[in-house]
Amino acid sequence: MSRKDRIEKTNAARLLDKAGIKYDLVPYEVDENDLAAVHVAEQLGEPLEQVFKTLVLEGDRTGHFVCVIPGGGEVDLKSAAKVSGNKKCDLVPVKELLPLTGYIRGGCSPVGMKKPFPEYFDISASDFDYIYVSAGVRGLQIRIAPDDLVAYVGAGMADLVKK
């Protein structure tokens, strides 16, 4: 493997290494005009429901928290508010993402944000032997057992997707 082909470890990957958690880094071709999970799933050749997106929300009582949901889904704000102890919540504006988490849109990982936020994974993650989440940069996903990831980040599980 040449140096050019070597995958650079991200902060998220280094944290998982340090914790002794098994995972794979899987690169994919980025389309700056299409950062949707659908594109990522197509590039990976995996079902959309196994490619999860990391969303940062702000609640009216508890402040910021994170929801990790299947790529094709839309977060149910009522469910997200309820599970996080809020009356209401909303997605943070994209411009706040980087200063808040250290990550950009399309590269937001549930692992290794600037500071820890409460995290909640959609219950469907437990249906799979492995799921994909961003490794912290566009063009790189982490393939990991959902139970290992949920335990590592101390996340709750809930039904978070709009029906």
Accessible surface in RSA format (square Angstrom, percent):
REM  Atomic radii and reference values for relative SASA: ProtOr
REM  Chains: A
REM  Algorithm: Lee & Richards
REM  Probe-radius: 1.40
REM  Slices: 20
REM RES _ NUM      All-atoms   Total-Side   Main-Chain    Non-polar    All polar
REM                ABS   REL    ABS   REL    ABS   REL    ABS   REL    ABS   REL
RES MET A   1   192.53  99.7 104.09  68.9  88.43 210.6 103.27  87.8  89.26 118.3
RES SER A   2    63.27  53.5  48.18  64.3  15.09  34.8  53.36 113.6   9.91  13.9
RES ARG A   3   191.54  80.4 171.39  87.4  20.15  48.0  76.96 105.2 114.58  69.4
RES LYS A   4   192.73  94.0 158.59  97.3  34.14  81.3 117.03 105.3  75.70  80.6
RES ASP A   5    88.86  62.2  71.90  71.6  16.96  40.1  20.03  47.1  68.82  68.6
RES ARG A   6   116.70  49.0 104.72  53.4  11.98  28.5  47.90  65.5  68.80  41.7
RES ILE A   7    61.00  34.7  44.49  33.1  16.52  39.8  48.83  35.2  12.17  33.0
RES GLU A   8   119.46  68.6 114.38  86.5   5.08  12.1  59.83 115.7  59.64  48.7
RES LYS A   9    93.86  45.8  81.54  50.0  12.32  29.3  50.55  45.5  43.31  46.1
RES THR A  10    15.56  11.1  10.14  10.3   5.41  12.9  15.56  20.9   0.00   0.0
RES ASN A  11    72.91  50.3  69.09  66.8   3.82   9.2  22.93  55.2  49.98  48.3
RES ALA A  12     0.34   0.3   0.00   0.0   0.34   0.8   0.00   0.0   0.34   0.9
RES ALA A  13     0.00   0.0   0.00   0.0   0.00   0.0   0.00   0.0   0.00   0.0
RES ARG A  14   129.58  54.4 124.77  63.6   4.81  11.4  60.20  82.3  69.37  42.0
RES LEU A  15    53.00  29.5  51.82  37.1   1.18   3.0  52.11  36.6   0.89   2.4
RES LEU A  16     0.01   0.0   0.01   0.0   0.00   0.0   0.01   0.0   0.00   0.0
RES ASP A  17    64.39  45.1  44.58  44.4  19.82  46.9  28.24  66.5  36.16  36.1
RES LYS A  18   182.40  89.0 144.35  88.6  38.05  90.6 100.53  90.5  81.86  87.2
RES ALA A  19    51.32  47.2  13.07  20.2  38.24  87.0  26.02  36.6  25.30  67.0
RES GLY A  20    69.24  85.4   0.00   N/A  69.24  85.4  36.76 100.9  32.47  72.7
RES ILE A  21    29.36  16.7  20.30  15.1   9.07  21.9  23.80  17.1   5.57  15.1
RES LYS A  22   172.42  84.1 158.24  97.1  14.18  33.8 120.87 108.8  51.55  54.9
RES TYR A  23    32.34  15.1  10.99   6.3  21.35  55.6  14.60  11.0  17.74  21.9
RES ASP A  24    66.86  46.8  63.29  63.0   3.57   8.4  17.59  41.4  49.27  49.1
RES LEU A  25    29.44  16.4  10.72   7.7  18.72  47.1  10.72   7.5  18.72  50.4
RES VAL A  26    36.40  23.9  35.93  32.5   0.47   1.1  36.40  31.6   0.00   0.0
RES PRO A  27    77.28  56.3  64.23  58.6  13.05  47.4  64.23  53.0  13.05  81.1
RES TYR A  28    27.95  13.0   8.20   4.7  19.75  51.4  13.00   9.8  14.95  18.4
RES GLU A  29   126.32  72.5 120.03  90.8   6.28  15.0  42.07  81.4  84.25  68.8
RES VAL A  30    47.56  31.3  24.26  22.0  23.30  56.1  24.51  21.3  23.05  62.5
RES ASP A  31    54.74  38.3  49.36  49.1   5.38  12.7  15.69  36.9  39.05  38.9
RES GLU A  32   114.22  65.6  94.01  71.1  20.21  48.1  59.78 115.6  54.44  44.4
RES ASN A  33   147.97 102.0 110.47 106.8  37.50  90.3  33.44  80.5 114.53 110.7
RES ASP A  34    55.13  38.6  50.80  50.6   4.33  10.2  17.60  41.4  37.53  37.4
RES LEU A  35    34.29  19.1  13.24   9.5  21.05  52.9  16.13  11.3  18.16  48.9
RES ALA A  36    46.54  42.8  36.84  56.8   9.71  22.1  45.80  64.5   0.75   2.0
RES ALA A  37    12.46  11.5   4.06   6.3   8.40  19.1   6.20   8.7   6.26  16.6
RES VAL A  38    71.98  47.4  71.67  64.9   0.31   0.8  71.82  62.4   0.16   0.4
RES HIS A  39    22.92  12.5  22.26  15.5   0.67   1.7  13.95  14.4   8.97  10.4
RES VAL A  40    10.49   6.9  10.49   9.5   0.00   0.0  10.49   9.1   0.00   0.0
RES ALA A  41     4.62   4.3   4.34   6.7   0.28   0.6   4.34   6.1   0.28   0.7
RES GLU A  42   124.55  71.5  97.91  74.1  26.64  63.4  47.96  92.8  76.59  62.5
RES GLN A  43    83.04  46.4  50.82  37.1  32.22  76.7   4.01   8.5  79.03  59.9
RES LEU A  44    28.40  15.8   1.34   1.0  27.06  68.0   5.84   4.1  22.56  60.7
RES GLY A  45    66.42  81.9   0.00   N/A  66.42  81.9  36.47 100.1  29.94  67.1
RES GLU A  46    37.27  21.4  25.87  19.6  11.39  27.1   3.35   6.5  33.91  27.7
RES PRO A  47    60.11  43.8  47.33  43.1  12.77  46.4  59.39  49.0   0.72   4.5
RES LEU A  48    50.44  28.1  45.93  32.9   4.51  11.3  45.93  32.3   4.51  12.1
RES GLU A  49    92.41  53.1  90.66  68.6   1.76   4.2  36.79  71.2  55.62  45.4
RES GLN A  50    17.28   9.7  17.28  12.6   0.00   0.0   0.00   0.0  17.28  13.1
RES VAL A  51     2.54   1.7   2.54   2.3   0.00   0.0   2.54   2.2   0.00   0.0
RES PHE A  52     5.76   2.9   0.00   0.0   5.76  15.0   0.00   0.0   5.76  16.5
RES LYS A  53    66.55  32.5  61.85  37.9   4.70  11.2  33.57  30.2  32.98  35.1
RES THR A  54    15.17  10.8   0.63   0.6  14.54  34.7   0.00   0.0  15.17  22.9
RES LEU A  55    34.83  19.4  32.96  23.6   1.87   4.7  34.83  24.5   0.00   0.0
RES VAL A  56     4.92   3.2   0.00   0.0   4.92  11.9   0.00   0.0   4.92  13.4
RES LEU A  57     0.00   0.0   0.00   0.0   0.00   0.0   0.00   0.0   0.00   0.0
RES GLU A  58    79.61  45.7  74.01  56.0   5.60  13.3  16.04  31.0  63.57  51.9
RES GLY A  59     7.64   9.4   0.00   N/A   7.64   9.4   0.88   2.4   6.76  15.1
RES ASP A  60    77.69  54.4  33.45  33.3  44.24 104.6  31.38  73.9  46.31  46.2
RES ARG A  61   153.42  64.4 113.76  58.0  39.66  94.4  41.64  56.9 111.78  67.7
RES THR A  62    69.95  49.8  37.34  37.9  32.62  77.7  45.46  61.1  24.49  37.0
RES GLY A  63    24.58  30.3   0.00   N/A  24.58  30.3  21.83  59.9   2.75   6.2
RES HIS A  64    40.46  22.1  33.70  23.4   6.75  17.3  23.15  23.9  17.31  20.1
RES PHE A  65     0.42   0.2   0.42   0.3   0.00   0.0   0.42   0.3   0.00   0.0
RES VAL A  66     0.03   0.0   0.03   0.0   0.00   0.0   0.03   0.0   0.00   0.0
RES CYS A  67     0.00   0.0   0.00   0.0   0.00   0.0   0.00   0.0   0.00   0.0
RES VAL A  68     0.00   0.0   0.00   0.0   0.00   0.0   0.00   0.0   0.00   0.0
RES ILE A  69     0.00   0.0   0.00   0.0   0.00   0.0   0.00   0.0   0.00   0.0
RES PRO A  70    14.93  10.9  14.93  13.6   0.00   0.0  14.93  12.3   0.00   0.0
RES GLY A  71     5.98   7.4   0.00   N/A   5.98   7.4   0.00   0.0   5.98  13.4
RES GLY A  72    53.24  65.7   0.00   N/A  53.24  65.7  18.22  50.0  35.02  78.4
RES GLY A  73    13.52  16.7   0.00   N/A  13.52  16.7   9.55  26.2   3.96   8.9
RES GLU A  74   105.09  60.3 100.31  75.9   4.78  11.4  40.66  78.6  64.44  52.6
RES VAL A  75     7.29   4.8   4.97   4.5   2.33   5.6   4.97   4.3   2.33   6.3
RES ASP A  76    34.32  24.0  34.32  34.2   0.00   0.0   0.58   1.4  33.73  33.6
RES LEU A  77    60.72  33.8  58.55  41.9   2.18   5.5  58.85  41.3   1.87   5.0
RES LYS A  78   176.67  86.2 165.98 101.8  10.69  25.5 115.84 104.3  60.83  64.8
RES SER A  79    35.12  29.7  28.02  37.4   7.11  16.4  11.40  24.3  23.73  33.2
RES ALA A  80     0.00   0.0   0.00   0.0   0.00   0.0   0.00   0.0   0.00   0.0
RES ALA A  81     2.42   2.2   2.42   3.7   0.00   0.0   2.42   3.4   0.00   0.0
RES LYS A  82   173.21  84.5 154.21  94.6  19.00  45.2 102.24  92.0  70.96  75.6
RES VAL A  83    53.50  35.2  28.26  25.6  25.24  60.8  36.22  31.5  17.28  46.9
RES SER A  84     9.44   8.0   0.75   1.0   8.68  20.0   2.47   5.3   6.97   9.8
RES GLY A  85    43.07  53.1   0.00   N/A  43.07  53.1  35.66  97.9   7.41  16.6
RES ASN A  86    11.13   7.7   0.00   0.0  11.13  26.8   0.24   0.6  10.89  10.5
RES LYS A  87   153.25  74.8 121.69  74.7  31.55  75.1  79.29  71.4  73.96  78.8
RES LYS A  88   145.18  70.8 142.41  87.4   2.77   6.6  88.42  79.6  56.76  60.5
RES CYS A  89    14.24  10.8   0.00   0.0  14.24  33.5   4.36  11.0   9.88  10.7
RES ASP A  90    87.54  61.3  86.78  86.4   0.76   1.8  26.45  62.2  61.09  60.9
RES LEU A  91    84.17  46.9  70.07  50.1  14.10  35.4  70.07  49.2  14.10  37.9
RES VAL A  92    15.07   9.9   2.27   2.1  12.80  30.8   3.65   3.2  11.42  31.0
RES PRO A  93    63.44  46.2  51.37  46.8  12.07  43.9  63.44  52.4   0.00   0.0
RES VAL A  94    94.11  61.9  84.01  76.1  10.09  24.3  85.25  74.1   8.86  24.0
RES LYS A  95   164.42  80.2 138.68  85.1  25.74  61.3 118.91 107.0  45.51  48.5
RES GLU A  96    66.20  38.0  65.06  49.2   1.14   2.7  26.74  51.7  39.46  32.2
RES LEU A  97    18.53  10.3  18.53  13.3   0.00   0.0  18.53  13.0   0.00   0.0
RES LEU A  98    91.59  51.0  91.47  65.4   0.11   0.3  91.47  64.2   0.11   0.3
RES PRO A  99    85.67  62.4  68.80  62.7  16.87  61.3  73.78  60.9  11.89  73.9
RES LEU A 100    32.35  18.0  25.19  18.0   7.15  18.0  29.59  20.8   2.75   7.4
RES THR A 101     1.34   1.0   0.00   0.0   1.34   3.2   0.00   0.0   1.34   2.0
RES GLY A 102    33.82  41.7   0.00   N/A  33.82  41.7  12.22  33.5  21.60  48.4
RES TYR A 103    18.04   8.4  16.32   9.3   1.72   4.5  17.83  13.4   0.21   0.3
RES ILE A 104    73.02  41.6  70.28  52.4   2.74   6.6  72.11  51.9   0.91   2.5
RES ARG A 105   118.75  49.9 115.25  58.8   3.50   8.3  25.29  34.6  93.46  56.6
RES GLY A 106    27.50  33.9   0.00   N/A  27.50  33.9  16.09  44.2  11.42  25.6
RES GLY A 107     0.00   0.0   0.00   N/A   0.00   0.0   0.00   0.0   0.00   0.0
RES CYS A 108     8.91   6.7   4.98   5.6   3.94   9.2   4.97  12.6   3.94   4.2
RES SER A 109     0.00   0.0   0.00   0.0   0.00   0.0   0.00   0.0   0.00   0.0
RES PRO A 110     2.05   1.5   0.00   0.0   2.05   7.5   0.00   0.0   2.05  12.8
RES VAL A 111     0.36   0.2   0.03   0.0   0.34   0.8   0.36   0.3   0.00   0.0
RES GLY A 112    24.44  30.1   0.00   N/A  24.44  30.1   7.66  21.0  16.79  37.6
RES MET A 113    23.44  12.1   4.34   2.9  19.10  45.5   3.59   3.0  19.85  26.3
RES LYS A 114   137.85  67.2  97.19  59.6  40.65  96.8  73.83  66.5  64.01  68.2
RES LYS A 115   113.65  55.4 112.63  69.1   1.02   2.4  60.52  54.5  53.13  56.6
RES PRO A 116   131.71  96.0 104.67  95.4  27.04  98.3 114.40  94.5  17.31 107.6
RES PHE A 117    20.86  10.4   8.40   5.2  12.46  32.4  11.00   6.7   9.87  28.2
RES PRO A 118    68.64  50.0  55.14  50.3  13.50  49.1  67.73  55.9   0.91   5.6
RES GLU A 119    15.02   8.6  11.15   8.4   3.86   9.2   0.07   0.1  14.95  12.2
RES TYR A 120    33.44  15.6  33.44  19.0   0.00   0.0  14.75  11.1  18.69  23.0
RES PHE A 121     0.00   0.0   0.00   0.0   0.00   0.0   0.00   0.0   0.00   0.0
RES ASP A 122     5.13   3.6   5.13   5.1   0.00   0.0   0.00   0.0   5.13   5.1
RES ILE A 123    87.31  49.7  86.48  64.4   0.83   2.0  86.48  62.3   0.83   2.2
RES SER A 124    26.62  22.5  24.66  32.9   1.96   4.5  26.49  56.4   0.13   0.2
RES ALA A 125     0.00   0.0   0.00   0.0   0.00   0.0   0.00   0.0   0.00   0.0
RES SER A 126    62.47  52.8  36.15  48.2  26.33  60.7  24.55  52.3  37.92  53.1
RES ASP A 127   110.82  77.6  73.32  73.0  37.50  88.7  24.31  57.2  86.51  86.3
RES PHE A 128    47.78  23.9  35.69  22.1  12.09  31.5  40.29  24.4   7.49  21.4
RES ASP A 129   129.09  90.4 110.51 110.0  18.57  43.9  31.08  73.2  98.00  97.7
RES TYR A 130    52.75  24.6  52.75  30.0   0.00   0.0  30.92  23.2  21.83  26.9
RES ILE A 131     0.00   0.0   0.00   0.0   0.00   0.0   0.00   0.0   0.00   0.0
RES TYR A 132     8.60   4.0   8.60   4.9   0.00   0.0   0.00   0.0   8.60  10.6
RES VAL A 133     0.00   0.0   0.00   0.0   0.00   0.0   0.00   0.0   0.00   0.0
RES SER A 134     9.62   8.1   8.79  11.7   0.83   1.9   8.79  18.7   0.83   1.2
RES ALA A 135     0.05   0.0   0.00   0.0   0.05   0.1   0.00   0.0   0.05   0.1
RES GLY A 136     9.83  12.1   0.00   N/A   9.83  12.1   0.74   2.0   9.08  20.3
RES VAL A 137    68.86  45.3  66.60  60.3   2.26   5.4  68.43  59.5   0.44   1.2
RES ARG A 138    68.27  28.7  49.49  25.2  18.77  44.7  11.47  15.7  56.79  34.4
RES GLY A 139    12.25  15.1   0.00   N/A  12.25  15.1   6.24  17.1   6.01  13.5
RES LEU A 140    11.26   6.3  11.23   8.0   0.03   0.1  11.23   7.9   0.03   0.1
RES GLN A 141     8.88   5.0   8.88   6.5   0.00   0.0   0.00   0.0   8.88   6.7
RES ILE A 142     0.29   0.2   0.29   0.2   0.00   0.0   0.29   0.2   0.00   0.0
RES ARG A 143    77.10  32.4  75.02  38.2   2.08   5.0   9.82  13.4  67.29  40.8
RES ILE A 144     3.31   1.9   0.00   0.0   3.31   8.0   3.31   2.4   0.00   0.0
RES ALA A 145    35.19  32.4  31.03  47.9   4.16   9.5  31.19  43.9   4.01  10.6
RES PRO A 146     4.70   3.4   4.67   4.3   0.04   0.1   4.70   3.9   0.00   0.0
RES ASP A 147   102.38  71.7  95.49  95.0   6.89  16.3  34.75  81.8  67.63  67.4
RES ASP A 148    58.84  41.2  54.22  54.0   4.63  10.9   7.55  17.8  51.30  51.2
RES LEU A 149     0.00   0.0   0.00   0.0   0.00   0.0   0.00   0.0   0.00   0.0
RES VAL A 150    21.87  14.4  21.47  19.4   0.40   1.0  21.47  18.7   0.40   1.1
RES ALA A 151    79.40  73.0  51.05  78.8  28.36  64.5  61.29  86.3  18.11  48.0
RES TYR A 152    78.13  36.5  48.65  27.7  29.48  76.7  40.53  30.5  37.60  46.4
RES VAL A 153    34.24  22.5   6.85   6.2  27.38  66.0  14.66  12.7  19.58  53.1
RES GLY A 154    63.86  78.8   0.00   N/A  63.86  78.8  34.06  93.5  29.80  66.7
RES ALA A 155    15.83  14.6   0.00   0.0  15.83  36.0   0.00   0.0  15.83  41.9
RES GLY A 156    28.46  35.1   0.00   N/A  28.46  35.1  25.75  70.7   2.71   6.1
RES MET A 157    65.85  34.1  37.31  24.7  28.54  67.9  36.97  31.4  28.89  38.3
RES ALA A 158    17.84  16.4  11.14  17.2   6.70  15.2  17.84  25.1   0.00   0.0
RES ASP A 159    73.53  51.5  63.33  63.0  10.19  24.1  30.03  70.7  43.50  43.4
RES LEU A 160     0.00   0.0   0.00   0.0   0.00   0.0   0.00   0.0   0.00   0.0
RES VAL A 161    25.49  16.8  22.17  20.1   3.31   8.0  22.17  19.3   3.31   9.0
RES LYS A 162   105.03  51.2  90.96  55.8  14.07  33.5  52.95  47.7  52.07  55.5
RES LYS A 163   199.75  97.4 126.98  77.9  72.76 173.2 137.52 123.8  62.22  66.3
END  Absolute sums over single chains surface
CHAIN  1 A     8702.4       6620.5       2081.9       4769.2       3933.2
END  Absolute sums over all chains
TOTAL          8702.4       6620.5       2081.9       4769.2       3933.2
